[in-house]
Amino acid sequence: MTTAAAAPSRARRLTTRVGRVRELGIVVALALVVVPTAVVNPRFVQPQSLRDLLLNASIVALLAVGQTLVVITRNVDLSVGSVLGLSAFLTAQQFADNPGTPLVLGIGFGVAVGLACGLINGLLVAFGNVPSLVVTLGTLYVFRGVDFALAQGQQVNAANLPDALLDLGSSRVLGIPVLVLISLAVIAVAAVHLRSYRSGRELYAIGSHPEAATLAGIPVAKRTLTAFVLSGLVAGLAGALWVARYGTVDAAAGTGLELQVVAAVVVGGVAIFGGSGTVVGAALGALLLGTITSCLVVLQIPAFWQQAISGALLLSAITVDRLLALRLAKALRTAEGTSRA
């Protein structure tokens, strides 16, 4: 292999290596959090405690998958918590008002609600050329307002929901909760798509340099719209699973989740400026934040410190991400210069 041909290959290997190091760092951080807590309270690592830990993180991890698709394109979706809440309430209402609704059909209704919300966001951002921060901050309140208007102060109780739906939230396969398995399946599908399919790789190109992506013939508006639609679809699915997990649902379901999701994505190594990151890293970020919260509760640390530590992790992740991005940019420029020479 010539030097010119080897340089881009070295840059690609460096990019892959950095991504793996990010994910490995999260795993190490998980161990550093779990081990001391287990020493203080051995019950923390009992099977039921670990299952509860995975269940609590599964919804946030699911939302982080859709958020990753959006953030990679150099955008952000702040409405995911409100989309989840609207989907959760409408799904619960659908099951309560129409006894006998098939499980798949009812969950599909919740997914459709999320898809519609994602479509609204995507159209405004991709074709309206409105910054995603502005659009999704606005729809965060719009979707939540619609949710409260439809709920009218009422809630749907578990007694009004079918047993099949509630069983979905508590059943296990080989000891692993079904909700966790669903989240893992979505993460796997998204990871394969981003890694192995052209439309997935194009999302990275858009986030790295939107203008260059346009010049390269990539349908930037179409891909951006797709990312928001998929984010809404996943949030809709998370809303339906929220009903299965908690049973009782009101208009406040999912309030504030958008901040946890963005934190999980950034802590998981997804560049806030777009162009790099994986859904696996984002899911691990969600697990890390959920584990830290549980550990601090077990250790009886005040709630203020829980928030402070999460904020410090977010700032640290952004700093590390920026340093790695500068190093990667330097390596890519060196590779490009070598190939031209």
C-alpha positions in Angstrom: 0.0 0.0 0.0 1.4 3.4 -0.9 1.8 6.2 1.6 -1.0 8.2 0.0 -3.4 5.3 0.2 -2.4 4.4 3.7 -2.9 7.8 5.2 -6.7 7.9 4.9 -6.8 4.4 6.2 -4.9 5.4 9.3 -7.3 8.3 9.8 -10.3 6.0 9.6 -8.6 3.6 12.0 -8.0 6.4 14.4 -11.6 7.5 14.2 -12.8 4.0 14.9 -10.3 3.6 17.8 -11.4 6.9 19.4 -15.0 5.7 19.3 -14.1 2.4 21.0 -12.1 4.3 23.6 -15.1 6.5 24.4 -17.4 3.4 24.9 -14.7 1.6 26.9 -14.3 4.6 29.1 -18.1 4.5 30.0 -17.8 0.8 30.9 -14.8 1.6 33.1 -16.8 4.5 34.7 -19.7 2.1 35.3 -17.4 -0.3 37.1 -15.9 2.5 39.2 -19.4 3.5 40.3 -20.9 0.0 40.9 -18.0 -1.7 42.7 -17.7 0.8 45.6 -21.5 0.9 46.0 -21.6 -2.9 46.1 -19.0 -3.0 48.8 -21.0 -0.6 50.9 -24.3 -2.3 50.1 -24.0 -5.8 48.6 -27.7 -5.9 47.8 -27.1 -3.4 45.1 -25.8 -6.1 42.8 -28.4 -8.7 43.5 -30.3 -9.9 40.3 -33.5 -8.0 41.1 -31.6 -4.8 41.7 -29.7 -5.1 38.5 -33.0 -5.8 36.6 -34.5 -2.7 38.1 -31.4 -0.7 37.1 -31.7 -1.9 33.5 -35.5 -1.3 33.4 -35.0 2.3 34.7 -32.4 3.0 32.1 -34.2 1.3 29.2 -36.6 4.1 28.4 -33.9 6.8 28.5 -31.6 4.6 26.4 -34.4 4.1 23.8 -34.9 7.9 23.6 -31.2 8.3 23.3 -31.2 6.2 20.1 -33.5 8.6 18.3 -31.7 11.6 19.8 -28.4 10.3 18.5 -29.7 10.1 14.9 -30.6 13.8 15.2 -27.5 15.0 17.0 -25.2 13.3 14.5 -26.7 15.6 11.8 -25.7 18.7 13.9 -29.2 19.2 15.3 -31.0 18.5 18.6 -34.5 17.3 19.5 -35.7 18.9 22.8 -39.3 17.7 22.4 -38.7 13.9 23.0 -40.0 14.1 26.6 -43.2 15.8 25.5 -43.6 13.4 22.5 -43.2 10.5 25.0 -45.8 12.0 27.3 -48.3 12.6 24.5 -47.8 9.1 23.1 -48.1 7.5 26.5 -51.4 9.2 27.4 -53.0 8.6 24.0 -51.9 5.0 24.0 -53.3 4.4 27.5 -56.5 6.2 26.5 -56.8 4.1 23.3 -56.6 0.9 25.4 -58.9 2.2 28.1 -61.6 3.5 25.7 -61.4 0.5 23.3 -61.2 -2.7 25.4 -60.1 -5.6 23.2 -57.6 -3.6 21.2 -54.8 -5.9 20.1 -51.5 -5.2 21.8 -49.6 -4.7 18.6 -52.2 -2.3 17.3 -52.3 -0.2 20.4 -48.6 0.1 20.6 -48.5 0.9 16.9 -51.0 3.7 17.6 -48.5 5.2 20.1 -45.7 4.8 17.6 -47.8 6.6 15.0 -48.4 9.5 17.4 -44.6 9.9 17.9 -44.0 9.6 14.1 -46.4 12.5 13.5 -44.7 14.7 16.0 -41.3 13.9 14.5 -42.6 14.7 11.1 -43.7 18.1 12.2 -40.3 18.8 13.7 -38.5 17.5 10.7 -40.5 19.5 8.2 -39.9 22.8 10.1 -36.1 22.1 10.4 -35.3 20.5 7.1 -37.6 22.5 4.8 -38.5 25.5 6.9 -34.8 26.1 7.6 -35.6 27.0 11.2 -32.9 26.1 13.8 -33.7 22.8 15.5 -33.1 24.3 18.9 -35.9 26.8 18.3 -38.3 24.4 16.6 -38.0 21.6 19.2 -38.1 24.0 22.1 -41.3 25.3 20.8 -42.9 21.9 20.1 -41.8 20.8 23.5 -44.4 23.2 24.9 -46.9 22.6 22.1 -47.0 18.9 22.4 -47.1 19.1 26.2 -49.9 21.6 26.0 -51.9 19.3 23.7 -51.3 16.5 26.1 -52.7 18.5 29.0 -55.6 19.7 26.9 -56.6 16.2 26.0 -56.1 14.8 29.5 -58.1 17.6 31.2 -56.6 16.8 34.6 -57.5 13.1 34.3 -55.3 10.0 34.4 -55.5 6.5 33.0 -55.1 3.9 35.7 -53.7 0.4 35.5 -57.1 -1.1 36.2 -58.4 0.3 32.9 -55.5 -1.3 30.9 -55.4 -4.8 29.4 -53.4 -7.5 31.2 -51.4 -8.2 28.1 -50.0 -4.6 28.1 -49.2 -4.7 31.8 -47.6 -8.1 31.5 -45.3 -6.7 28.8 -43.9 -4.3 31.4 -43.2 -7.0 33.9 -42.4 -10.2 31.9 -39.0 -11.6 31.4 -37.2 -13.8 28.9 -34.3 -15.9 30.4 -34.4 -13.5 33.4 -34.1 -10.4 31.3 -37.0 -7.9 31.2 -38.8 -7.8 27.9 -38.6 -4.0 27.8 -34.8 -4.2 28.1 -34.8 -6.7 25.2 -36.9 -4.3 23.1 -34.5 -1.5 23.8 -31.5 -3.7 22.9 -33.2 -4.7 19.6 -33.8 -1.0 18.7 -30.2 -0.1 19.6 -28.9 -3.0 17.5 -30.9 -2.1 14.4 -29.9 1.6 14.6 -26.2 0.7 15.2 -26.2 -1.6 12.1 -28.0 1.0 10.0 -25.5 3.8 10.9 -22.5 1.6 10.4 -23.4 -0.5 7.3 -25.9 1.5 5.2 -25.3 4.4 3.0 -28.2 6.4 4.3 -26.8 6.0 7.8 -23.3 7.0 6.9 -24.7 10.1 5.1 -26.0 11.3 8.5 -22.4 11.5 9.7 -21.4 13.4 6.5 -24.1 15.9 7.1 -23.1 16.5 10.7 -19.4 16.8 9.7 -20.0 19.4 7.0 -23.5 20.2 5.8 -22.3 22.3 2.8 -19.8 19.7 1.7 -22.5 17.0 2.0 -24.8 19.1 -0.3 -22.0 19.5 -2.9 -21.4 15.7 -2.7 -25.0 15.1 -3.8 -26.3 13.9 -0.4 -30.0 14.8 0.0 -29.4 16.8 3.2 -33.0 18.0 3.8 -34.4 14.5 3.2 -31.9 12.8 5.5 -32.5 15.5 8.2 -36.2 15.0 8.0 -35.7 11.2 8.3 -33.6 11.6 11.4 -36.4 13.7 13.1 -39.1 11.3 12.0 -37.2 8.3 13.4 -36.5 10.3 16.7 -40.3 10.9 17.0 -41.1 7.3 16.1 -38.7 5.9 18.8 -40.1 8.4 21.3 -43.6 7.2 20.4 -42.5 3.6 21.0 -41.0 4.7 24.3 -44.3 6.3 25.3 -46.2 3.1 24.7 -43.6 1.1 26.7 -43.9 3.8 29.5 -47.5 2.8 29.8 -46.6 -0.9 30.1 -43.9 -0.1 32.6 -45.8 2.2 35.0 -49.5 1.4 34.3 -50.8 4.8 35.6 -50.4 7.6 33.1 -51.2 11.3 33.2 -50.3 14.4 31.1 -47.1 14.9 33.1 -45.5 11.6 31.9 -41.9 12.1 30.7 -41.6 15.7 31.9 -37.9 16.7 32.0 -36.7 13.5 30.2 -35.3 15.5 27.3 -32.5 16.9 29.5 -31.6 13.4 30.7 -31.6 12.1 27.1 -29.3 14.9 25.8 -27.0 14.3 28.8 -26.9 10.6 28.1 -26.1 11.2 24.4 -23.3 13.6 25.1 -21.8 11.5 28.0 -22.0 8.6 25.6 -19.6 10.2 23.2 -21.9 11.6 20.6 -20.4 14.9 19.4 -22.8 17.7 20.2 -21.4 19.5 17.1 -22.4 16.5 15.0 -20.6 14.1 12.8 -19.5 11.4 15.2 -20.8 9.0 17.9 -22.7 5.8 18.1 -26.1 4.7 19.5 -24.3 2.1 21.6 -22.3 4.8 23.3 -25.5 6.8 23.9 -27.2 3.8 25.4 -24.2 3.2 27.7 -24.4 6.9 28.6 -28.0 6.5 29.7 -27.1 3.4 31.7 -24.2 5.3 33.4 -26.3 8.2 34.4 -29.1 5.9 35.7 -26.6 3.9 37.6 -25.0 6.9 39.2 -28.4 8.1 40.3 -29.2 4.7 41.8 -25.8 4.5 43.5 -26.2 8.0 45.1 -29.6 7.0 46.4 -28.3 3.8 47.9 -25.4 5.8 49.5 -27.9 8.3 50.8 -26.3 11.2 49.0 -28.5 14.4 48.8 -30.5 15.0 45.6 -28.5 18.2 45.0 -25.3 16.2 44.5 -27.0 13.8 42.2 -27.8 16.7 39.8 -24.4 18.3 40.4 -22.5 15.1 39.5 -24.7 14.6 36.4 -23.9 18.2 35.3 -20.2 17.7 36.0 -20.2 14.6 33.9 -21.9 16.4 31.0 -19.3 19.2 31.1 -16.5 16.7 31.2 -17.9 14.8 28.3 -18.2 17.9 26.2 -14.6 18.9 27.0 -13.2 15.5 26.2 -15.3 15.4 23.0 -13.9 18.7 21.9 -10.3 17.7 22.6 -10.8 14.4 20.7 -12.5 16.3 17.8 -9.5 18.6 17.5 -7.1 15.7 17.5 -9.2 13.9 14.8 -9.4 17.0 12.7 -5.6 17.3 12.8 -5.1 13.7 11.9 -7.5 14.0 9.0 -5.8 17.1 7.7 -2.4 15.3 7.9 -3.9 12.3 6.0 -5.4 14.5 3.3 -2.1 16.4 2.9 -0.1 13.1 2.6 -2.5 11.7 0.0 -2.2 14.8 -2.1 1.6 14.6 -1.9 
